[in-house]
Amino acid sequence: MVDDSAPLKESVEEEAVPGWQPALWTLPRTAAVDNLAEALRGQGLTEGGVRAMSRAAVRPDDLRRRLADPAELRVQGGTLLIAETRLWSATVLPHPANPREYGHRQYALAASGPRRPMMIEPRSTPYGTAELEMRVETPSGIAQRLEGAKSRLLKDNPLVQDIAVEGVLQPLTVVPLTVVHENSHPDCALLIAADGSSRISAVHELLDYEPSKIAYEWGADDRKLRAEISRWARLVRKQGWQGLTESERRKVRALSVPARVIVGFRPNTQADQAFHTAVRNFIGLTHIRPPRPYGPAVENEAKADAVLDSLAEPGRSGVAHITEIEKGWFAGTISREEVEAAGLSAEPDVRAGEIVRSLLGGGVRTARRVNEGIRSLTAKQRPKREERVDVVVELILRPVRTGSDDAKFVRPRRAVLQRAYRLPEIEDLSAAERLEGAGKSGRTLEELRDAALAEADQGLGYSGRLGPAQTELVVKAAYYMAMAEPMALQREVFGGGEDEDDRGAATVLRAMLSRRRGILQSYEIIRAGRAGERLREVDESGKPLVTAEGRPRDLTDALVRHTYSGGPVPLENAQVGVKAAATSWACVRETVDSLRKEVDGMAGVPAEEGGPSFVSQEGWDPSQVREVRDTLDRVSRRVAAWADRFEERAEAAVAES
């Protein structure tokens, strides 16, 4: 079986992303750092907090000005005073007692099992300042905790690839923390991310920074810190942005981070709350009781508008991918009268087909433009094909949702269209093809049907690829199949019996459009859908089938899956040439898929009732396994030779042209 969820062209997902070009930040003068330190002392901070904050500022003069009028951030129990600025990434650390680790912590009350030393939670300093204090036995204790926090954050919330392209977009909330060592080692003043530990951990991963080195080596020696920052500043000045390698650009983007530095705290008069409690309340408001998420549908709606903006903007060639009127048509923001006045189709399946072709067709070039729109909203480096499909489906459903507020109606239809439009052949749809219903120059529905029939006669579909006419027909038919009541196509079902059809919607549709009957059925689906009629099953000649009582048979998902099971059509008159070979190839693919299922079935045989897999536990006779593998190897080499021959002919054709 063809994996319909995987893109055909990996280059689409591995595209080179332009990314953000940061300003050239230079190492600040020591006089500016000293002036900031003096201003911070005026805020009542301890000397450790003053030093940690003043050396961290990318622009000390800017932070000093903001101290005169800090912004206020209300939290339960008080008000945090903050100043927004940029900080060097080599001065900020993840929270050493990050709340994300609560689910993994080990507690002393446990009766048995290996335990790590418990890390004491940060508390307010005894000086009444907007700083935290943490007591540990030795430097190695907090060094290990910082390294462990980084590793877990990178695993639980991977952001490295996104930050490598756009840097850190949203400010980290940073607070001074003094580490007091019980073994008389000198205190260590740090800046930690009360909110943003995942982001700063990703930054450190990009820059190859070890948190323990930041805390105890660079934290104790200003010269080493300034040397680390200076080497990057010199490199950018010497090479220029264009002269940097992509790896160097990724690091320069992460060299500094935007931050909201907590510089003061004003407790509520009645609450008289401690500073560390206010910080904990802020973390809880951000991560434990955040606003309710918008949900995937709303997120895809927002992405859809961003994508349409990207496609309507002129590209490098100076030409937009879609016109402004098409943008309004796709977005659903213009009326039916405006659509018809612009010479566009009022049929919902034609609109769906045009959205699919414009956002998913056209190969790499289109995918890049769509990805640009998604990135503008999410900063996601490489949106997957599935994400682009979800955006397309949300656009298609806008008029449907307007006409129905019933989530039970919309949700299953969204799910099946998301699966149907993962059909890889859609990527090859091009505006160069004559499109049905797309204007006066487009072909008729009957012409589209006949073109699809001609492609099926050539063996397209069973060879693993639908032709362009078959693909356009299936995109439009799938729309009405999903919207029908009852639905004529539903999502796959997992975990059923052995006879349960667990094929994805795209696989079912390919099997359907590979046969003449399926093409005639698709034509009838579109005709009936446009006429507002119920969808009926048709026979091999395209005529409606009737029940024993003489009533037309409603087209259902069960009927579609049974009729177009994916098995090959009998050879009939096709005994030679591409059609016969394509039909035989369908037999090969079906047999391979059957073999895979049989192997899975054998692996699932338990050694005893409710026990583990027999073969996983006991294995199988090596001589018998070797015999099967030798046969499979010979078949594999033979099939590989066919692929080699195909590529040789393709290369020869290119050379001749």
C-alpha positions in Angstrom: 0.0 0.0 0.0 1.1 3.6 -0.6 1.6 5.6 2.5 -0.8 8.5 1.9 0.3 10.4 5.0 3.9 10.8 3.8 4.9 13.6 1.3 6.2 12.4 -2.0 9.0 15.0 -2.1 11.1 15.2 1.0 12.6 18.4 -0.3 9.3 20.1 0.5 9.8 19.4 4.2 13.6 20.0 4.1 13.4 23.4 2.5 16.0 26.0 3.3 14.2 28.6 5.5 15.4 32.2 5.1 15.0 33.0 8.8 15.5 36.1 10.9 18.5 38.4 10.4 19.2 40.0 13.8 20.7 43.4 14.4 24.4 43.5 15.1 24.6 43.5 18.8 28.0 44.6 20.1 29.6 44.0 23.5 28.7 46.9 25.8 31.3 49.2 27.3 32.3 48.4 30.9 31.3 52.0 31.8 27.8 51.4 30.6 27.7 48.2 32.7 28.9 50.0 35.7 26.3 52.8 35.3 23.5 50.1 35.1 24.9 48.4 38.2 24.6 51.7 40.1 21.0 52.2 39.0 20.1 48.6 40.1 21.6 49.3 43.5 19.0 52.1 43.7 16.3 49.4 43.3 17.5 47.8 46.5 18.9 44.7 44.9 21.7 42.7 46.6 25.2 42.9 45.1 24.8 39.4 43.6 21.6 40.4 41.9 23.1 43.7 40.7 26.1 41.9 39.2 24.1 39.2 37.5 21.7 41.6 35.9 24.1 44.4 34.9 26.5 42.0 33.0 23.5 40.2 31.3 22.1 43.3 29.5 22.8 43.6 25.8 22.1 47.3 26.1 22.8 48.5 29.6 21.8 52.1 28.9 18.3 50.9 27.6 17.7 48.8 30.8 18.8 51.7 33.0 16.3 54.1 31.4 13.5 51.5 31.8 14.2 51.2 35.5 13.0 54.7 36.0 9.5 53.6 34.9 9.1 49.9 35.2 5.9 48.2 33.8 3.5 46.5 36.3 2.5 42.9 36.0 -0.3 42.0 38.5 -0.3 38.5 40.0 -2.3 36.9 42.8 -1.0 38.6 45.9 0.8 41.5 44.5 2.4 43.3 41.6 5.7 42.4 39.8 7.7 45.4 38.5 9.3 44.5 35.2 11.7 46.1 32.6 11.7 44.7 29.1 15.1 44.4 27.5 17.5 41.9 25.7 19.8 39.7 27.7 22.8 37.7 26.6 21.8 34.0 26.4 25.1 33.1 28.2 23.7 34.7 31.3 20.2 33.2 31.7 19.5 29.7 33.0 16.4 27.4 33.2 14.7 27.3 36.5 16.6 24.7 38.5 13.4 23.5 40.2 11.3 23.8 37.0 7.6 22.9 37.6 7.6 20.7 34.5 9.6 18.2 36.5 6.9 17.7 39.2 5.7 14.6 37.4 9.2 13.1 37.5 10.3 14.1 41.0 11.2 11.5 43.6 10.2 12.1 47.2 11.9 11.1 50.4 8.7 9.5 51.7 9.0 6.8 49.1 9.7 3.5 50.8 12.1 2.1 48.3 13.8 2.6 44.9 16.7 4.9 43.9 16.3 8.5 44.8 18.0 11.7 43.7 18.6 14.3 46.4 15.6 16.5 46.8 16.1 20.1 45.5 14.9 22.7 47.9 12.4 25.2 46.3 13.7 28.8 45.9 12.6 31.1 48.7 12.5 34.8 49.1 15.8 36.4 50.1 15.9 37.6 53.8 16.6 41.1 52.5 13.1 41.8 51.2 14.2 42.4 47.6 12.7 41.0 44.4 15.1 38.1 44.4 15.1 34.4 45.1 17.4 32.3 47.2 18.1 28.6 47.0 20.2 26.6 49.5 22.2 23.5 48.2 24.9 21.4 49.7 27.5 21.7 47.0 27.9 23.3 43.6 27.7 19.9 42.0 24.2 19.5 43.3 22.8 22.5 41.4 25.0 21.8 38.4 23.5 18.4 38.0 20.0 19.8 38.5 20.6 22.4 35.8 21.9 19.9 33.4 19.0 17.5 34.1 16.5 20.3 33.7 17.9 21.2 30.3 17.8 17.6 29.1 14.2 17.0 30.2 13.0 20.3 28.8 14.6 19.6 25.4 12.8 16.2 25.4 9.4 17.4 26.6 9.2 20.7 24.7 11.5 20.6 21.6 11.9 24.1 20.3 15.4 24.0 18.9 14.5 23.9 15.2 12.0 26.8 15.5 14.3 29.0 17.5 17.2 28.3 15.0 15.2 30.0 12.3 13.4 32.9 14.1 15.2 33.2 17.4 13.2 33.5 20.6 10.1 35.6 19.8 8.3 36.0 23.2 10.1 37.5 26.2 11.3 35.2 29.0 10.4 36.3 32.5 13.7 36.5 34.3 14.4 36.8 38.0 17.7 36.9 40.0 18.5 33.8 42.1 21.3 33.5 44.7 22.6 30.0 45.3 23.9 29.6 48.8 26.2 26.5 49.3 26.1 24.7 52.6 29.8 23.7 52.2 31.0 27.3 52.4 31.6 27.6 48.7 31.0 31.3 47.6 27.5 32.2 46.8 26.5 32.1 43.1 24.3 34.8 41.7 22.2 33.7 38.6 19.4 34.8 36.4 16.8 32.2 35.9 13.7 31.9 33.7 10.6 31.8 35.8 8.8 31.5 32.6 10.7 30.3 29.5 12.9 27.5 30.7 12.1 25.5 27.6 13.1 28.3 25.3 16.4 29.1 27.1 17.2 25.4 27.1 16.7 25.2 23.4 18.9 28.3 23.0 21.7 26.7 25.0 21.4 23.5 22.9 21.9 25.6 19.7 24.9 27.4 21.2 26.4 24.2 22.7 26.3 25.9 26.2 26.4 23.8 29.3 24.3 25.3 32.1 26.8 24.4 34.7 29.5 26.3 32.8 27.3 29.4 32.6 26.6 29.2 36.3 30.1 28.5 37.7 32.6 29.4 35.1 31.3 32.3 33.2 29.3 33.4 36.2 32.5 33.8 38.2 34.7 35.4 35.5 33.4 38.4 33.5 36.4 38.2 31.1 35.4 34.7 30.0 31.8 35.8 29.5 32.7 38.8 27.5 35.2 36.8 25.4 32.4 34.3 24.5 30.1 37.2 23.4 32.9 39.1 21.7 34.0 36.2 19.4 30.5 36.1 17.8 30.4 39.8 17.4 33.8 39.8 15.7 32.8 37.0 13.4 29.6 38.8 12.2 31.5 42.1 11.7 34.3 40.2 9.7 32.1 37.9 7.6 28.9 39.9 7.3 25.6 38.1 7.5 25.8 36.7 4.0 29.3 35.3 4.7 28.1 33.2 7.6 27.3 29.5 7.3 23.8 28.4 8.1 25.1 26.8 11.3 26.7 30.1 12.3 23.5 32.0 11.5 21.5 29.7 13.7 23.8 30.4 16.6 23.9 34.2 16.1 20.0 34.2 16.2 20.2 32.6 19.6 23.0 34.8 21.0 20.5 37.0 22.9 16.9 36.7 24.1 14.1 39.2 24.8 13.3 39.3 28.5 11.0 40.8 31.1 13.4 41.3 34.0 11.7 41.4 37.4 13.2 44.4 39.2 10.8 44.9 42.0 7.8 43.6 43.9 4.9 45.3 45.6 2.7 43.0 47.7 -0.9 43.6 48.2 -1.5 45.4 51.5 -3.9 42.9 52.9 -2.1 39.7 51.6 1.4 40.7 52.5 2.6 37.9 50.3 6.2 36.8 50.0 8.1 37.4 46.7 8.7 33.7 46.0 5.0 33.0 46.4 4.2 35.7 43.9 6.6 34.2 41.4 5.1 30.8 41.9 1.6 32.2 41.3 2.8 33.8 38.1 4.2 30.4 36.9 0.9 28.8 37.8 -1.1 31.4 35.9 1.0 30.8 32.9 1.3 27.0 32.8 -1.2 25.4 35.3 -4.2 27.7 34.9 -3.6 29.4 31.5 -6.4 30.6 29.3 -8.3 27.8 27.7 -6.5 26.9 24.4 -8.3 27.9 21.2 -8.3 24.4 19.9 -7.1 22.9 16.6 -10.0 24.2 14.5 -9.5 27.8 15.6 -5.7 27.6 15.3 -6.1 26.3 11.7 -8.5 29.1 11.0 -5.9 31.7 12.0 -3.2 29.8 10.0 -5.5 29.8 7.0 -5.8 33.6 7.0 -2.0 34.0 7.3 -1.5 31.5 4.4 -3.9 33.4 2.2 -2.1 36.7 3.0 1.2 35.0 2.0 -0.2 33.6 -1.3 -1.7 37.0 -2.2 1.6 38.8 -1.7 3.8 39.1 -4.8 6.7 36.6 -4.6 10.3 36.9 -5.8 9.1 36.9 -9.4 6.8 39.8 -8.6 3.6 37.7 -9.2 1.2 36.7 -6.5 0.2 33.1 -6.2 -3.5 34.0 -6.0 -5.5 37.1 -6.8 -7.3 39.3 -4.3 -10.6 38.1 -5.5 -9.5 34.5 -5.2 -8.3 35.3 -1.7 -11.7 36.5 -0.8 -13.3 33.4 -2.5 -11.1 31.0 -0.6 -11.5 32.9 2.7 -15.3 32.9 2.3 -15.5 36.7 2.9 -17.2 37.6 -0.4 -20.8 36.9 -1.3 -22.1 34.4 -3.9 -23.1 37.4 -6.1 -19.5 38.7 -5.9 -18.2 35.3 -6.7 -20.4 34.9 -9.8 -19.7 38.5 -10.9 -16.0 37.7 -10.9 -16.5 34.7 -13.2 -15.9 32.2 -10.4 -17.9 29.1 -9.7 -20.6 29.0 -7.0 -20.3 25.2 -6.7 -18.7 24.3 -3.4 -16.8 21.4 -4.8 -15.2 23.6 -7.4 -14.1 26.0 -4.7 -12.8 23.1 -2.7 -10.9 21.9 -5.7 -9.4 25.3 -6.3 -8.3 25.7 -2.7 -6.7 22.2 -2.8 -4.9 22.9 -6.0 -3.7 26.4 -5.0 -2.5 25.5 -1.5 -1.4 21.9 -1.9 -0.7 21.5 -5.6 2.2 23.0 -7.5 4.9 21.1 -5.7 7.7 22.6 -3.7 7.1 26.2 -4.7 3.6 26.3 -3.4 4.5 24.4 -0.3 7.1 27.1 0.5 4.6 29.9 0.1 2.1 28.1 2.4 4.8 27.4 4.9 5.7 31.1 5.0 2.2 31.9 6.0 2.1 29.2 8.7 5.5 30.3 10.0 4.4 34.0 10.2 1.9 32.9 12.9 3.6 30.0 14.6 7.4 30.5 14.0 7.4 26.7 13.2 10.5 26.0 11.1 9.2 23.2 8.9 5.4 22.8 8.9 4.5 19.3 7.8 2.3 18.4 4.9 -0.5 17.3 7.3 -0.5 20.8 8.7 -1.0 22.3 5.3 -3.8 19.9 4.6 -5.5 20.9 7.9 -5.4 24.5 6.9 -7.0 23.7 3.5 -9.8 21.7 5.1 -10.6 24.5 7.5 -11.0 27.0 4.6 -13.2 24.6 2.7 -15.4 24.1 5.8 -16.0 27.8 6.5 -19.3 28.0 4.5 -20.4 24.6 6.0 -19.8 25.8 9.6 -21.7 29.0 8.9 -24.7 27.0 7.8 -24.4 24.5 10.7 -23.4 25.1 14.3 -23.7 21.4 15.0 -20.2 20.2 16.0 -21.4 16.6 15.6 -22.0 17.3 11.9 -18.8 19.2 11.2 -16.3 17.2 13.2 -16.5 13.8 11.4 -16.5 15.6 8.0 -13.4 17.6 9.0 -11.7 14.3 9.9 -12.4 12.5 6.7 -11.5 15.5 4.4 -8.2 15.8 6.3 -7.4 12.2 5.5 -8.7 12.3 1.9 -6.7 15.4 0.9 -3.5 13.7 2.1 -3.5 11.9 -1.2 0.1 12.5 -2.5 -0.9 13.0 -6.1 -2.5 16.3 -5.1 0.9 17.8 -5.0 1.2 17.4 -8.8 -2.0 19.4 -9.6 -1.0 22.4 -11.6 -2.7 25.6 -12.8 -1.3 24.6 -16.3 -4.0 21.8 -16.5 -7.4 22.7 -17.9 -9.6 22.7 -14.8 -13.3 21.8 -14.8 -15.6 24.6 -13.7 -12.8 27.1 -13.3 -14.0 29.6 -15.9 -14.9 29.9 -19.5 -11.7 28.2 -20.6 -12.2 25.2 -18.3 -13.5 21.8 -19.4 -16.9 20.4 -18.6 -17.5 17.8 -16.0 -18.1 15.3 -18.7 -14.7 16.1 -20.3 -13.1 15.6 -16.9 -14.8 12.3 -16.5 -13.7 11.1 -20.0 -10.1 12.3 -19.3 -10.1 10.3 -16.1 -11.4 7.2 -17.9 -8.6 7.5 -20.4 -6.0 7.6 -17.6 -7.6 4.5 -16.0 -7.3 2.7 -19.4 -3.6 3.5 -19.3 -3.3 1.7 -15.9 -2.9 4.9 -13.8 -4.0 4.3 -10.3 -3.1 0.6 -10.0 0.5 1.6 -10.7 0.4 3.6 -7.4 -0.3 7.0 -9.0 -3.5 8.6 -10.2 -3.4 10.8 -13.2 -4.2 14.6 -12.9 -7.8 14.1 -14.2 -8.4 11.3 -11.8 -7.0 13.4 -9.0 -9.1 16.4 -9.8 -12.2 14.2 -10.0 -11.5 12.5 -6.7 -10.9 15.9 -4.9 -14.3 17.1 -5.9 -16.2 13.8 -5.3 -14.6 13.5 -1.8 -16.2 16.8 -0.9 -19.7 15.6 -1.5 -19.0 12.1 -0.1 -18.0 13.7 3.2 -20.9 16.2 3.2 -23.6 13.6 2.4 -26.0 12.2 4.9 -25.3 9.4 5.5 -21.6 10.0 4.8 -20.4 8.1 1.7 -16.8 8.2 3.1 -15.7 8.0 6.7 -12.4 7.8 8.5 -10.7 4.5 9.0 -11.6 2.3 12.0 -8.8 0.7 14.0 -9.1 -2.1 16.4 -12.0 -3.9 14.7 -12.2 -7.5 13.6 -10.0 -9.1 11.0 -12.5 -8.2 8.3 -12.6 -4.5 9.4 -11.4 -2.2 6.6 -8.8 0.0 8.2 -7.7 1.7 5.0 -7.3 5.5 5.2 -9.7 7.7 3.1 -7.0 8.5 0.6 -6.2 4.8 0.0 -9.9 4.0 -0.5 -10.3 6.9 -3.0 -7.3 5.8 -5.0 -8.7 2.3 -5.3 -12.0 3.8 -6.4 -10.6 6.1 -9.1 -8.4 3.3 -10.4 -11.5 1.6 -11.9 -13.8 2.7 -14.6 -16.8 2.1 -12.3 -15.3 4.3 -9.6 -14.7 7.1 -12.1 -18.3 6.9 -13.3 -19.4 6.8 -9.6 -17.4 9.9 -8.9 -18.9 11.7 -11.8 -22.4 10.8 -10.5 -21.5 11.9 -7.0 -20.5 15.4 -8.3 -23.5 15.7 -10.6 -25.9 14.7 -7.8 -24.1 16.9 -5.2 -24.4 19.9 -7.4 -28.1 19.2 -8.0 -28.8 18.8 -4.3 -29.8 15.1 -4.7 -29.0 12.1 -2.6 -25.9 10.1 -3.6 -26.7 6.8 -5.2 -24.6 3.8 -6.1 -24.0 3.1 -9.8 -23.1 0.0 -11.7 -20.3 -0.7 -14.2 -22.0 1.4 -16.9 -22.7 4.3 -14.6 -26.4 3.6 -14.2 -28.1 3.7 -10.7 -28.3 0.4 -8.9 -31.6 -0.5 -7.3 -32.6 -2.8 -4.5 -34.8 -5.9 -4.8 -37.8 -3.6 -4.1 -36.8 -1.4 -7.0 -35.5 1.6 -4.9 -32.2 3.3 -5.6 -29.3 2.3 -3.3 -27.9 5.2 -1.2 -24.1 5.4 -1.4 -22.6 4.6 2.0 -19.1 4.2 3.3 -19.6 0.5 3.7 -20.7 0.1 0.1 -17.7 2.2 -1.2 -15.2 0.2 0.8 -16.7 -3.1 -0.2 -16.9 -2.2 -3.9 -13.5 -0.7 -4.1 -11.6 -3.1 -1.9 -8.3 -2.3 -3.5 -8.0 -5.6 -5.3 -7.0 -5.7 -9.0 -9.6 -5.6 -11.8 -9.7 -8.8 -13.9 -7.4 -8.5 -17.0 -10.3 -8.9 -19.5 -8.9 -7.5 -22.8 -5.8 -6.1 -21.3 -3.2 -8.9 -21.7 -0.2 -6.9 -22.8 1.3 -3.4 -22.3 1.1 -0.9 -19.5 -2.5 -1.6 -18.3 -1.9 -5.4 -17.9 1.4 -4.7 -16.1 -0.2 -2.1 -13.9 -2.9 -4.6 -13.0 -0.3 -7.2 -12.2 1.6 -4.7 -10.1 -1.6 -4.1 -8.1 -1.6 -7.9 -7.3 2.0 -7.6 -6.2 1.2 -4.7 -3.8 -1.8 -6.5 -2.5 0.2 -9.6 -1.8 3.0 -7.7 -0.1 0.4 -6.0 2.1 -1.2 -9.3 2.9 2.3 -10.7 3.8 2.8 -7.8 6.2 -0.5 -8.4 7.9 0.3 -12.2 8.2 3.6 -11.4 9.8 1.9 -9.0 12.2 -0.6 -11.7 13.0 2.1 -14.2 13.8 3.8 -11.7 16.0 0.6 -11.3 17.9 0.2 -15.0 18.7 0.7 -15.2 22.5 2.8 -17.9 24.2 -0.1 -18.5 26.6 -3.5 -16.9 27.3 -2.8 -13.2 27.9 0.9 -13.8 27.8 3.6 -12.2 25.6 4.2 -12.9 21.9 5.3 -16.5 21.3 7.9 -15.6 18.6 9.2 -12.6 20.6 9.8 -14.9 23.5 10.7 -18.2 21.8 11.9 -17.2 18.3 11.5 -19.4 15.2 13.5 -22.1 13.4 16.4 -20.3 11.7 16.5 -22.6 8.8 12.8 -21.9 8.0 13.4 -18.1 8.5 16.4 -18.3 6.2 14.4 -20.0 3.5 11.7 -17.3 3.6 14.3 -14.5 3.7 16.2 -15.9 0.7 13.0 -15.9 -1.3 12.2 -12.3 -0.3 15.7 -11.2 -1.1 15.5 -12.6 -4.6 12.1 -10.9 -5.1 13.5 -7.7 -3.7 16.5 -7.7 -6.1 14.3 -8.4 -9.1 11.9 -5.6 -8.3 14.8 -3.2 -7.6 16.1 -4.0 -11.1 12.8 -2.8 -12.6 13.3 0.6 -10.7 16.9 0.8 -12.0 15.7 0.2 -15.6 13.0 2.9 -15.3 15.5 5.4 -14.0 18.0 4.5 -16.8 15.3 5.2 -19.5 14.3 8.4 -17.8 17.9 9.6 -17.8 18.3 8.6 -21.4 15.2 10.5 -22.4 16.5 13.6 -20.7 19.9 13.3 -22.4 18.2 13.0 -25.8 16.1 16.1 -25.2 
